[in-house]
C-alpha cells in the first residue's frame, strides 16, 4: 500500500480520517508527536484531555484553522465544516 497523505499536518489543521473505525470523521490536530504520529481531537468522542493518536498517513488535510484547543471551539469548527460540505 502506498502513501495516503504527503501533507505535513501541523497543530490547528483540520483533517479527515482515512483509515480505521473512525474513517470519515473530522479531527483537529492538537499536537505533533513525531514524523509519523499526531494527536487529534474532535471535542466529542475524542476530547482535548483524551486525544487520539493517529498516523499522519491515515489523515487527509482539509484546511488550516485558528481554533483554540478546547472542546467547545473544536466542536464548533468541525460542525461548521460539516455544514459547508453539505452545501457543496
N, CA, C and O atoms as a CHARMM CRD file, in Angstrom:
* protein
*
  352
    1    1 UNK  N      0.84100  -1.17300   0.00000 PROA 1      0.00000
    2    1 UNK  CA     0.00000   0.00000   0.00000 PROA 1      0.00000
    3    1 UNK  C      0.88300   1.23200   0.00000 PROA 1      0.00000
    4    1 UNK  O      1.82400   1.30800   0.79100 PROA 1      0.00000
    5    2 UNK  N      0.60700   2.20200  -0.86800 PROA 2      0.00000
    6    2 UNK  CA     1.40200   3.41100  -0.97100 PROA 2      0.00000
    7    2 UNK  C      1.01400   4.43500   0.07600 PROA 2      0.00000
    8    2 UNK  O      0.10400   4.21800   0.87700 PROA 2      0.00000
    9    3 UNK  N      1.71700   5.55000   0.05600 PROA 3      0.00000
   10    3 UNK  CA     1.41500   6.62200   0.99000 PROA 3      0.00000
   11    3 UNK  C      0.05000   7.20800   0.67600 PROA 3      0.00000
   12    3 UNK  O     -0.30300   7.40400  -0.48700 PROA 3      0.00000
   13    4 UNK  N     -0.70900   7.48300   1.71600 PROA 4      0.00000
   14    4 UNK  CA    -2.03500   8.05100   1.54600 PROA 4      0.00000
   15    4 UNK  C     -1.99700   9.57300   1.58200 PROA 4      0.00000
   16    4 UNK  O     -2.81300  10.22900   0.93600 PROA 4      0.00000
   17    5 UNK  N     -1.05600  10.13600   2.33300 PROA 5      0.00000
   18    5 UNK  CA    -1.01800  11.57700   2.50800 PROA 5      0.00000
   19    5 UNK  C      0.41600  12.04400   2.67500 PROA 5      0.00000
   20    5 UNK  O      1.13100  11.54400   3.54400 PROA 5      0.00000
   21    6 UNK  N      0.84700  12.99200   1.86000 PROA 6      0.00000
   22    6 UNK  CA     2.18900  13.54300   1.98000 PROA 6      0.00000
   23    6 UNK  C      2.18600  14.92200   2.62300 PROA 6      0.00000
   24    6 UNK  O      3.25200  15.49700   2.84400 PROA 6      0.00000
   25    7 UNK  N      1.01400  15.46200   2.92600 PROA 7      0.00000
   26    7 UNK  CA     0.92000  16.78800   3.50300 PROA 7      0.00000
   27    7 UNK  C      1.40000  16.74500   4.95200 PROA 7      0.00000
   28    7 UNK  O      1.02800  15.85400   5.71400 PROA 7      0.00000
   29    8 UNK  N      2.21900  17.70500   5.31500 PROA 8      0.00000
   30    8 UNK  CA     2.67300  17.79700   6.68900 PROA 8      0.00000
   31    8 UNK  C      1.58400  18.45000   7.51900 PROA 8      0.00000
   32    8 UNK  O      1.25900  19.62000   7.31300 PROA 8      0.00000
   33    9 UNK  N      1.02600  17.71200   8.44300 PROA 9      0.00000
   34    9 UNK  CA    -0.01700  18.24000   9.30800 PROA 9      0.00000
   35    9 UNK  C      0.62300  18.93300  10.50200 PROA 9      0.00000
   36    9 UNK  O      1.55000  18.39900  11.11000 PROA 9      0.00000
   37   10 UNK  N      0.13200  20.11200  10.83800 PROA 10     0.00000
   38   10 UNK  CA     0.63400  20.86200  11.97900 PROA 10     0.00000
   39   10 UNK  C     -0.51000  21.17800  12.92500 PROA 10     0.00000
   40   10 UNK  O     -1.67800  20.98500  12.58600 PROA 10     0.00000
   41   11 UNK  N     -0.17500  21.65800  14.09600 PROA 11     0.00000
   42   11 UNK  CA    -1.18400  21.98400  15.09000 PROA 11     0.00000
   43   11 UNK  C     -2.20200  22.96800  14.52500 PROA 11     0.00000
   44   11 UNK  O     -1.84000  23.96500  13.90000 PROA 11     0.00000
   45   12 UNK  N     -3.47100  22.67600  14.75200 PROA 12     0.00000
   46   12 UNK  CA    -4.54400  23.54200  14.28200 PROA 12     0.00000
   47   12 UNK  C     -5.12800  23.13600  12.94600 PROA 12     0.00000
   48   12 UNK  O     -6.16100  23.67400  12.54500 PROA 12     0.00000
   49   13 UNK  N     -4.50600  22.20800  12.24700 PROA 13     0.00000
   50   13 UNK  CA    -5.03700  21.75800  10.95900 PROA 13     0.00000
   51   13 UNK  C     -6.24400  20.85500  11.16100 PROA 13     0.00000
   52   13 UNK  O     -6.28400  20.05600  12.09700 PROA 13     0.00000
   53   14 UNK  N     -7.22700  20.98800  10.27700 PROA 14     0.00000
   54   14 UNK  CA    -8.36200  20.07400  10.28000 PROA 14     0.00000
   55   14 UNK  C     -8.04000  18.96200   9.29800 PROA 14     0.00000
   56   14 UNK  O     -7.52300  19.21100   8.20900 PROA 14     0.00000
   57   15 UNK  N     -8.35000  17.73200   9.69300 PROA 15     0.00000
   58   15 UNK  CA    -8.05600  16.57200   8.84600 PROA 15     0.00000
   59   15 UNK  C     -9.18900  15.56800   8.95600 PROA 15     0.00000
   60   15 UNK  O     -9.92200  15.54400   9.94400 PROA 15     0.00000
   61   16 UNK  N     -9.32100  14.74500   7.93300 PROA 16     0.00000
   62   16 UNK  CA   -10.32800  13.69200   7.92100 PROA 16     0.00000
   63   16 UNK  C     -9.61500  12.34700   7.99100 PROA 16     0.00000
   64   16 UNK  O     -8.58800  12.13800   7.34500 PROA 16     0.00000
   65   17 UNK  N    -10.17200  11.45100   8.77700 PROA 17     0.00000
   66   17 UNK  CA    -9.58500  10.12700   8.93700 PROA 17     0.00000
   67   17 UNK  C     -9.85800   9.28700   7.69700 PROA 17     0.00000
   68   17 UNK  O    -10.98400   9.23800   7.20100 PROA 17     0.00000
   69   18 UNK  N     -8.81500   8.62600   7.20300 PROA 18     0.00000
   70   18 UNK  CA    -8.93500   7.79400   6.00800 PROA 18     0.00000
   71   18 UNK  C     -8.98600   6.30300   6.33000 PROA 18     0.00000
   72   18 UNK  O     -9.42600   5.50700   5.50000 PROA 18     0.00000
   73   19 UNK  N     -8.54500   5.92100   7.51500 PROA 19     0.00000
   74   19 UNK  CA    -8.46600   4.50900   7.88500 PROA 19     0.00000
   75   19 UNK  C     -8.94900   4.32100   9.31500 PROA 19     0.00000
   76   19 UNK  O     -8.94000   5.24900  10.12300 PROA 19     0.00000
   77   20 UNK  N     -9.37200   3.09900   9.60500 PROA 20     0.00000
   78   20 UNK  CA    -9.76400   2.74000  10.95600 PROA 20     0.00000
   79   20 UNK  C    -11.26400   2.81900  11.16100 PROA 20     0.00000
   80   20 UNK  O    -12.01600   3.13900  10.24000 PROA 20     0.00000
   81   21 UNK  N    -11.69000   2.52300  12.37900 PROA 21     0.00000
   82   21 UNK  CA   -13.12200   2.52900  12.67900 PROA 21     0.00000
   83   21 UNK  C    -13.70000   3.93800  12.64100 PROA 21     0.00000
   84   21 UNK  O    -14.91800   4.10400  12.58200 PROA 21     0.00000
   85   22 UNK  N    -12.84600   4.94700  12.67300 PROA 22     0.00000
   86   22 UNK  CA   -13.28700   6.34000  12.63500 PROA 22     0.00000
   87   22 UNK  C    -13.18300   6.95000  11.23200 PROA 22     0.00000
   88   22 UNK  O    -13.18900   8.17200  11.08600 PROA 22     0.00000
   89   23 UNK  N    -13.09000   6.12200  10.22500 PROA 23     0.00000
   90   23 UNK  CA   -12.95600   6.57900   8.83200 PROA 23     0.00000
   91   23 UNK  C    -14.05300   7.58300   8.50200 PROA 23     0.00000
   92   23 UNK  O    -15.23200   7.33600   8.75800 PROA 23     0.00000
   93   24 UNK  N    -13.65600   8.71800   7.93300 PROA 24     0.00000
   94   24 UNK  CA   -14.60600   9.74900   7.54600 PROA 24     0.00000
   95   24 UNK  C    -14.86000  10.80300   8.61900 PROA 24     0.00000
   96   24 UNK  O    -15.55600  11.78200   8.35000 PROA 24     0.00000
   97   25 UNK  N    -14.33000  10.63900   9.80100 PROA 25     0.00000
   98   25 UNK  CA   -14.53900  11.58700  10.89400 PROA 25     0.00000
   99   25 UNK  C    -13.53200  12.72600  10.79700 PROA 25     0.00000
  100   25 UNK  O    -12.36100  12.51500  10.48200 PROA 25     0.00000
  101   26 UNK  N    -14.01000  13.93800  11.07400 PROA 26     0.00000
  102   26 UNK  CA   -13.15100  15.11700  11.07300 PROA 26     0.00000
  103   26 UNK  C    -12.50100  15.30000  12.43200 PROA 26     0.00000
  104   26 UNK  O    -13.12300  15.06100  13.46700 PROA 26     0.00000
  105   27 UNK  N    -11.25400  15.72300  12.42000 PROA 27     0.00000
  106   27 UNK  CA   -10.49200  15.98000  13.63600 PROA 27     0.00000
  107   27 UNK  C     -9.70700  17.27100  13.47600 PROA 27     0.00000
  108   27 UNK  O     -9.49200  17.75300  12.36400 PROA 27     0.00000
  109   28 UNK  N     -9.28200  17.82200  14.60900 PROA 28     0.00000
  110   28 UNK  CA    -8.32800  18.92700  14.64000 PROA 28     0.00000
  111   28 UNK  C     -7.03300  18.38000  15.23600 PROA 28     0.00000
  112   28 UNK  O     -7.05500  17.72400  16.27700 PROA 28     0.00000
  113   29 UNK  N     -5.91200  18.64800  14.58000 PROA 29     0.00000
  114   29 UNK  CA    -4.61000  18.22200  15.09900 PROA 29     0.00000
  115   29 UNK  C     -4.26500  19.14300  16.26600 PROA 29     0.00000
  116   29 UNK  O     -4.19400  20.36100  16.10200 PROA 29     0.00000
  117   30 UNK  N     -4.05100  18.55500  17.45200 PROA 30     0.00000
  118   30 UNK  CA    -3.74100  19.37500  18.61800 PROA 30     0.00000
  119   30 UNK  C     -2.27300  19.28000  19.03000 PROA 30     0.00000
  120   30 UNK  O     -1.79200  20.10600  19.80600 PROA 30     0.00000
  121   31 UNK  N     -1.55500  18.27200  18.51200 PROA 31     0.00000
  122   31 UNK  CA    -0.12200  18.15500  18.82300 PROA 31     0.00000
  123   31 UNK  C      0.55100  17.23500  17.81400 PROA 31     0.00000
  124   31 UNK  O     -0.06500  16.31800  17.27000 PROA 31     0.00000
  125   32 UNK  N      1.83000  17.50600  17.57900 PROA 32     0.00000
  126   32 UNK  CA     2.64700  16.63900  16.73700 PROA 32     0.00000
  127   32 UNK  C      3.53800  15.82400  17.65300 PROA 32     0.00000
  128   32 UNK  O      4.26800  16.38600  18.47000 PROA 32     0.00000
  129   33 UNK  N      3.48900  14.49700  17.52700 PROA 33     0.00000
  130   33 UNK  CA     4.31100  13.63800  18.36900 PROA 33     0.00000
  131   33 UNK  C      5.68300  13.39700  17.75500 PROA 33     0.00000
  132   33 UNK  O      6.70900  13.57600  18.41100 PROA 33     0.00000
  133   34 UNK  N      5.68800  12.98900  16.49300 PROA 34     0.00000
  134   34 UNK  CA     6.93200  12.76100  15.75400 PROA 34     0.00000
  135   34 UNK  C      6.59900  12.80100  14.27600 PROA 34     0.00000
  136   34 UNK  O      5.52200  13.25500  13.89100 PROA 34     0.00000
  137   35 UNK  N      7.51900  12.32800  13.44200 PROA 35     0.00000
  138   35 UNK  CA     7.27700  12.41800  11.99200 PROA 35     0.00000
  139   35 UNK  C      6.13800  11.52100  11.51400 PROA 35     0.00000
  140   35 UNK  O      5.60500  11.74100  10.42600 PROA 35     0.00000
  141   36 UNK  N      5.75500  10.52200  12.29500 PROA 36     0.00000
  142   36 UNK  CA     4.69800   9.59100  11.88800 PROA 36     0.00000
  143   36 UNK  C      3.35700   9.80100  12.57900 PROA 36     0.00000
  144   36 UNK  O      2.32000   9.43800  12.02400 PROA 36     0.00000
  145   37 UNK  N      3.35300  10.37800  13.77800 PROA 37     0.00000
  146   37 UNK  CA     2.12600  10.45400  14.56600 PROA 37     0.00000
  147   37 UNK  C      1.77100  11.87400  15.00100 PROA 37     0.00000
  148   37 UNK  O      2.64000  12.71600  15.22800 PROA 37     0.00000
  149   38 UNK  N      0.44800  12.11100  15.10800 PROA 38     0.00000
  150   38 UNK  CA    -0.09000  13.34700  15.67000 PROA 38     0.00000
  151   38 UNK  C     -1.17500  12.98000  16.67200 PROA 38     0.00000
  152   38 UNK  O     -1.67200  11.85300  16.67700 PROA 38     0.00000
  153   39 UNK  N     -1.53500  13.93000  17.51400 PROA 39     0.00000
  154   39 UNK  CA    -2.67900  13.76800  18.41000 PROA 39     0.00000
  155   39 UNK  C     -3.82600  14.57800  17.84500 PROA 39     0.00000
  156   39 UNK  O     -3.64900  15.73800  17.47400 PROA 39     0.00000
  157   40 UNK  N     -5.01100  13.96700  17.77700 PROA 40     0.00000
  158   40 UNK  CA    -6.18100  14.63900  17.22500 PROA 40     0.00000
  159   40 UNK  C     -7.33400  14.58500  18.21600 PROA 40     0.00000
  160   40 UNK  O     -7.42300  13.68300  19.04900 PROA 40     0.00000
  161   41 UNK  N     -8.22000  15.58000  18.10400 PROA 41     0.00000
  162   41 UNK  CA    -9.40600  15.63300  18.94800 PROA 41     0.00000
  163   41 UNK  C    -10.56700  16.14800  18.10400 PROA 41     0.00000
  164   41 UNK  O    -10.37400  16.89900  17.14800 PROA 41     0.00000
  165   42 UNK  N    -11.77900  15.72800  18.47500 PROA 42     0.00000
  166   42 UNK  CA   -12.96800  16.24700  17.80300 PROA 42     0.00000
  167   42 UNK  C    -13.90400  16.95200  18.78400 PROA 42     0.00000
  168   42 UNK  O    -14.95600  17.45200  18.38500 PROA 42     0.00000
  169   43 UNK  N    -13.53100  16.99200  20.05600 PROA 43     0.00000
  170   43 UNK  CA   -14.32300  17.67800  21.05900 PROA 43     0.00000
  171   43 UNK  C    -15.53000  16.89900  21.53200 PROA 43     0.00000
  172   43 UNK  O    -16.22100  17.32500  22.45800 PROA 43     0.00000
  173   44 UNK  N    -15.79100  15.77100  20.91300 PROA 44     0.00000
  174   44 UNK  CA   -16.96900  14.97400  21.24600 PROA 44     0.00000
  175   44 UNK  C    -16.53600  13.58600  21.70600 PROA 44     0.00000
  176   44 UNK  O    -16.44000  13.32100  22.90400 PROA 44     0.00000
  177   45 UNK  N    -16.27500  12.70000  20.74000 PROA 45     0.00000
  178   45 UNK  CA   -15.81500  11.35100  21.06800 PROA 45     0.00000
  179   45 UNK  C    -14.38100  11.36400  21.58200 PROA 45     0.00000
  180   45 UNK  O    -14.00600  10.55000  22.42600 PROA 45     0.00000
  181   46 UNK  N    -13.59200  12.28800  21.07000 PROA 46     0.00000
  182   46 UNK  CA   -12.19800  12.44500  21.47600 PROA 46     0.00000
  183   46 UNK  C    -11.98200  13.87100  21.97800 PROA 46     0.00000
  184   46 UNK  O    -11.61600  14.75500  21.20300 PROA 46     0.00000
  185   47 UNK  N    -12.21000  14.09700  23.28600 PROA 47     0.00000
  186   47 UNK  CA   -11.99800  15.44000  23.82500 PROA 47     0.00000
  187   47 UNK  C    -10.51200  15.78800  23.89200 PROA 47     0.00000
  188   47 UNK  O     -9.64900  14.92600  23.72300 PROA 47     0.00000
  189   48 UNK  N    -10.23400  17.05000  24.13700 PROA 48     0.00000
  190   48 UNK  CA    -8.85900  17.53500  24.17700 PROA 48     0.00000
  191   48 UNK  C     -8.06000  16.86400  25.28700 PROA 48     0.00000
  192   48 UNK  O     -6.85900  16.64500  25.12900 PROA 48     0.00000
  193   49 UNK  N     -8.69700  16.53400  26.40100 PROA 49     0.00000
  194   49 UNK  CA    -7.95600  15.91000  27.50000 PROA 49     0.00000
  195   49 UNK  C     -7.74100  14.40700  27.29600 PROA 49     0.00000
  196   49 UNK  O     -7.04700  13.77200  28.09100 PROA 49     0.00000
  197   50 UNK  N     -8.32600  13.83200  26.24100 PROA 50     0.00000
  198   50 UNK  CA    -8.10700  12.41600  25.90400 PROA 50     0.00000
  199   50 UNK  C     -8.01000  12.27100  24.38000 PROA 50     0.00000
  200   50 UNK  O     -8.85600  11.61500  23.77200 PROA 50     0.00000
  201   51 UNK  N     -6.98200  12.88000  23.75100 PROA 51     0.00000
  202   51 UNK  CA    -6.88900  12.85500  22.28600 PROA 51     0.00000
  203   51 UNK  C     -6.51900  11.47400  21.74600 PROA 51     0.00000
  204   51 UNK  O     -6.03000  10.60700  22.47100 PROA 51     0.00000
  205   52 UNK  N     -6.76800  11.30400  20.46000 PROA 52     0.00000
  206   52 UNK  CA    -6.44300  10.05800  19.77600 PROA 52     0.00000
  207   52 UNK  C     -5.09600  10.20000  19.08200 PROA 52     0.00000
  208   52 UNK  O     -4.82200  11.20900  18.43300 PROA 52     0.00000
  209   53 UNK  N     -4.27500   9.19900  19.22200 PROA 53     0.00000
  210   53 UNK  CA    -3.00500   9.15400  18.48600 PROA 53     0.00000
  211   53 UNK  C     -3.31400   8.56600  17.11800 PROA 53     0.00000
  212   53 UNK  O     -3.91200   7.49500  17.02300 PROA 53     0.00000
  213   54 UNK  N     -2.91200   9.25600  16.06400 PROA 54     0.00000
  214   54 UNK  CA    -3.23800   8.83000  14.70800 PROA 54     0.00000
  215   54 UNK  C     -2.01200   8.98200  13.82900 PROA 54     0.00000
  216   54 UNK  O     -1.25800   9.94600  13.96000 PROA 54     0.00000
  217   55 UNK  N     -1.81600   8.02700  12.93500 PROA 55     0.00000
  218   55 UNK  CA    -0.72300   8.13500  11.95600 PROA 55     0.00000
  219   55 UNK  C     -1.05400   9.23900  10.95700 PROA 55     0.00000
  220   55 UNK  O     -2.18900   9.36200  10.49700 PROA 55     0.00000
  221   56 UNK  N     -0.04100  10.03500  10.63300 PROA 56     0.00000
  222   56 UNK  CA    -0.23800  11.11500   9.65400 PROA 56     0.00000
  223   56 UNK  C     -0.72900  10.57000   8.31600 PROA 56     0.00000
  224   56 UNK  O     -1.56500  11.19400   7.66200 PROA 56     0.00000
  225   57 UNK  N     -0.21800   9.42000   7.90900 PROA 57     0.00000
  226   57 UNK  CA    -0.58300   8.87600   6.60300 PROA 57     0.00000
  227   57 UNK  C     -2.02900   8.40400   6.56400 PROA 57     0.00000
  228   57 UNK  O     -2.55400   8.13400   5.48400 PROA 57     0.00000
  229   58 UNK  N     -2.67900   8.30000   7.70900 PROA 58     0.00000
  230   58 UNK  CA    -4.08500   7.89900   7.75900 PROA 58     0.00000
  231   58 UNK  C     -5.01600   9.09600   7.86800 PROA 58     0.00000
  232   58 UNK  O     -6.21200   8.94700   8.11900 PROA 58     0.00000
  233   59 UNK  N     -4.45600  10.28400   7.67600 PROA 59     0.00000
  234   59 UNK  CA    -5.23400  11.51600   7.72200 PROA 59     0.00000
  235   59 UNK  C     -5.05900  12.28800   6.42500 PROA 59     0.00000
  236   59 UNK  O     -3.98600  12.26600   5.82300 PROA 59     0.00000
  237   60 UNK  N     -6.11500  12.97100   5.99500 PROA 60     0.00000
  238   60 UNK  CA    -6.04000  13.84400   4.82200 PROA 60     0.00000
  239   60 UNK  C     -6.33600  15.27200   5.26400 PROA 60     0.00000
  240   60 UNK  O     -7.35200  15.53500   5.90600 PROA 60     0.00000
  241   61 UNK  N     -5.45900  16.17000   4.92100 PROA 61     0.00000
  242   61 UNK  CA    -5.60200  17.58800   5.24200 PROA 61     0.00000
  243   61 UNK  C     -6.89500  18.13300   4.64300 PROA 61     0.00000
  244   61 UNK  O     -7.21800  17.85500   3.48800 PROA 61     0.00000
  245   62 UNK  N     -7.63200  18.91000   5.43500 PROA 62     0.00000
  246   62 UNK  CA    -8.85800  19.55600   4.95500 PROA 62     0.00000
  247   62 UNK  C     -8.62600  21.05500   4.84500 PROA 62     0.00000
  248   62 UNK  O     -8.81500  21.64100   3.77800 PROA 62     0.00000
  249   63 UNK  N     -8.21000  21.68400   5.96200 PROA 63     0.00000
  250   63 UNK  CA    -7.92700  23.11800   5.93800 PROA 63     0.00000
  251   63 UNK  C     -7.20800  23.54200   7.20700 PROA 63     0.00000
  252   63 UNK  O     -7.18700  22.82200   8.20500 PROA 63     0.00000
  253   64 UNK  N     -6.62200  24.72400   7.14200 PROA 64     0.00000
  254   64 UNK  CA    -5.98900  25.33100   8.31900 PROA 64     0.00000
  255   64 UNK  C     -7.08200  25.99800   9.14900 PROA 64     0.00000
  256   64 UNK  O     -8.04400  26.54200   8.60700 PROA 64     0.00000
  257   65 UNK  N     -6.92100  25.94800  10.46400 PROA 65     0.00000
  258   65 UNK  CA    -7.86300  26.63300  11.35100 PROA 65     0.00000
  259   65 UNK  C     -7.08100  27.45400  12.36400 PROA 65     0.00000
  260   65 UNK  O     -5.88400  27.24800  12.56000 PROA 65     0.00000
  261   66 UNK  N     -7.76600  28.37400  12.99500 PROA 66     0.00000
  262   66 UNK  CA    -7.20000  29.18200  14.07100 PROA 66     0.00000
  263   66 UNK  C     -7.98000  28.90000  15.35800 PROA 66     0.00000
  264   66 UNK  O     -8.21000  29.80200  16.16300 PROA 66     0.00000
  265   67 UNK  N     -8.37600  27.66300  15.53700 PROA 67     0.00000
  266   67 UNK  CA    -9.21800  27.26800  16.66200 PROA 67     0.00000
  267   67 UNK  C     -8.40400  27.15800  17.94600 PROA 67     0.00000
  268   67 UNK  O     -7.23800  26.76400  17.93100 PROA 67     0.00000
  269   68 UNK  N     -9.05000  27.51700  19.06400 PROA 68     0.00000
  270   68 UNK  CA    -8.44500  27.29200  20.37100 PROA 68     0.00000
  271   68 UNK  C     -8.61800  25.82800  20.71000 PROA 68     0.00000
  272   68 UNK  O     -9.58000  25.19500  20.27700 PROA 68     0.00000
  273   69 UNK  N     -7.70000  25.29000  21.47500 PROA 69     0.00000
  274   69 UNK  CA    -7.74900  23.86300  21.79000 PROA 69     0.00000
  275   69 UNK  C     -8.60000  23.59400  23.02500 PROA 69     0.00000
  276   69 UNK  O     -8.09500  23.18600  24.07100 PROA 69     0.00000
  277   70 UNK  N     -9.89700  23.83200  22.88200 PROA 70     0.00000
  278   70 UNK  CA   -10.86600  23.43200  23.89500 PROA 70     0.00000
  279   70 UNK  C    -12.01800  22.74700  23.17300 PROA 70     0.00000
  280   70 UNK  O    -12.25100  22.99300  21.99000 PROA 70     0.00000
  281   71 UNK  N    -12.72900  21.89700  23.87900 PROA 71     0.00000
  282   71 UNK  CA   -13.74200  21.04900  23.25000 PROA 71     0.00000
  283   71 UNK  C    -14.83900  21.83700  22.54000 PROA 71     0.00000
  284   71 UNK  O    -15.26200  21.45600  21.44900 PROA 71     0.00000
  285   72 UNK  N    -15.29700  22.91500  23.13500 PROA 72     0.00000
  286   72 UNK  CA   -16.39100  23.69800  22.54000 PROA 72     0.00000
  287   72 UNK  C    -15.94600  24.31900  21.21300 PROA 72     0.00000
  288   72 UNK  O    -16.67200  24.24200  20.22200 PROA 72     0.00000
  289   73 UNK  N    -14.77400  24.92700  21.18700 PROA 73     0.00000
  290   73 UNK  CA   -14.27200  25.55800  19.96000 PROA 73     0.00000
  291   73 UNK  C    -14.03800  24.53300  18.85900 PROA 73     0.00000
  292   73 UNK  O    -14.35100  24.78600  17.69600 PROA 73     0.00000
  293   74 UNK  N    -13.49800  23.39100  19.21700 PROA 74     0.00000
  294   74 UNK  CA   -13.23400  22.33800  18.23100 PROA 74     0.00000
  295   74 UNK  C    -14.53700  21.80300  17.66700 PROA 74     0.00000
  296   74 UNK  O    -14.65000  21.61000  16.45700 PROA 74     0.00000
  297   75 UNK  N    -15.53200  21.55700  18.52800 PROA 75     0.00000
  298   75 UNK  CA   -16.84100  21.07000  18.06000 PROA 75     0.00000
  299   75 UNK  C    -17.47800  22.05100  17.08500 PROA 75     0.00000
  300   75 UNK  O    -18.01900  21.64900  16.05500 PROA 75     0.00000
  301   76 UNK  N    -17.41100  23.34700  17.41400 PROA 76     0.00000
  302   76 UNK  CA   -17.99300  24.37800  16.53800 PROA 76     0.00000
  303   76 UNK  C    -17.32600  24.38100  15.17300 PROA 76     0.00000
  304   76 UNK  O    -17.99900  24.42400  14.14300 PROA 76     0.00000
  305   77 UNK  N    -15.99200  24.33300  15.17100 PROA 77     0.00000
  306   77 UNK  CA   -15.24000  24.36800  13.90600 PROA 77     0.00000
  307   77 UNK  C    -15.57300  23.16100  13.03300 PROA 77     0.00000
  308   77 UNK  O    -15.75000  23.29700  11.82300 PROA 77     0.00000
  309   78 UNK  N    -15.65600  21.98600  13.64600 PROA 78     0.00000
  310   78 UNK  CA   -15.97300  20.76900  12.89400 PROA 78     0.00000
  311   78 UNK  C    -17.41000  20.81600  12.38000 PROA 78     0.00000
  312   78 UNK  O    -17.67200  20.42200  11.24300 PROA 78     0.00000
  313   79 UNK  N    -18.34400  21.29500  13.20600 PROA 79     0.00000
  314   79 UNK  CA   -19.74100  21.40800  12.78100 PROA 79     0.00000
  315   79 UNK  C    -19.88000  22.36900  11.60000 PROA 79     0.00000
  316   79 UNK  O    -20.61900  22.08800  10.65600 PROA 79     0.00000
  317   80 UNK  N    -19.17800  23.49400  11.65000 PROA 80     0.00000
  318   80 UNK  CA   -19.21100  24.44700  10.52600 PROA 80     0.00000
  319   80 UNK  C    -18.69700  23.81200   9.24100 PROA 80     0.00000
  320   80 UNK  O    -19.28400  24.00500   8.17600 PROA 80     0.00000
  321   81 UNK  N    -17.61500  23.06300   9.33200 PROA 81     0.00000
  322   81 UNK  CA   -17.04700  22.41500   8.14100 PROA 81     0.00000
  323   81 UNK  C    -18.01200  21.36900   7.59500 PROA 81     0.00000
  324   81 UNK  O    -18.17200  21.25500   6.37900 PROA 81     0.00000
  325   82 UNK  N    -18.65600  20.60500   8.47100 PROA 82     0.00000
  326   82 UNK  CA   -19.62700  19.59400   8.00800 PROA 82     0.00000
  327   82 UNK  C    -20.80600  20.25100   7.32100 PROA 82     0.00000
  328   82 UNK  O    -21.29400  19.73600   6.31500 PROA 82     0.00000
  329   83 UNK  N    -21.28400  21.39200   7.84500 PROA 83     0.00000
  330   83 UNK  CA   -22.38600  22.11400   7.21200 PROA 83     0.00000
  331   83 UNK  C    -21.97200  22.68200   5.85900 PROA 83     0.00000
  332   83 UNK  O    -22.75100  22.63900   4.90600 PROA 83     0.00000
  333   84 UNK  N    -20.76800  23.20600   5.76600 PROA 84     0.00000
  334   84 UNK  CA   -20.26200  23.74200   4.49100 PROA 84     0.00000
  335   84 UNK  C    -20.11100  22.63000   3.45900 PROA 84     0.00000
  336   84 UNK  O    -20.37500  22.83800   2.27500 PROA 84     0.00000
  337   85 UNK  N    -19.68500  21.44900   3.90500 PROA 85     0.00000
  338   85 UNK  CA   -19.51900  20.32000   2.98700 PROA 85     0.00000
  339   85 UNK  C    -20.85200  19.86900   2.42600 PROA 85     0.00000
  340   85 UNK  O    -20.92000  19.45500   1.26800 PROA 85     0.00000
  341   86 UNK  N    -21.90800  19.93800   3.21100 PROA 86     0.00000
  342   86 UNK  CA   -23.24200  19.55100   2.72900 PROA 86     0.00000
  343   86 UNK  C    -23.76100  20.50200   1.67600 PROA 86     0.00000
  344   86 UNK  O    -24.49900  20.09900   0.77700 PROA 86     0.00000
  345   87 UNK  N    -23.37400  21.78800   1.78200 PROA 87     0.00000
  346   87 UNK  CA   -23.82100  22.80100   0.81700 PROA 87     0.00000
  347   87 UNK  C    -23.13400  22.67400  -0.52500 PROA 87     0.00000
  348   87 UNK  O    -23.66300  23.12600  -1.54000 PROA 87     0.00000
  349   88 UNK  N    -21.95800  22.06300  -0.54100 PROA 88     0.00000
  350   88 UNK  CA   -21.18800  21.96100  -1.78600 PROA 88     0.00000
  351   88 UNK  C    -21.78700  20.94800  -2.71800 PROA 88     0.00000
  352   88 UNK  O    -21.26700  20.73300  -3.81300 PROA 88     0.00000
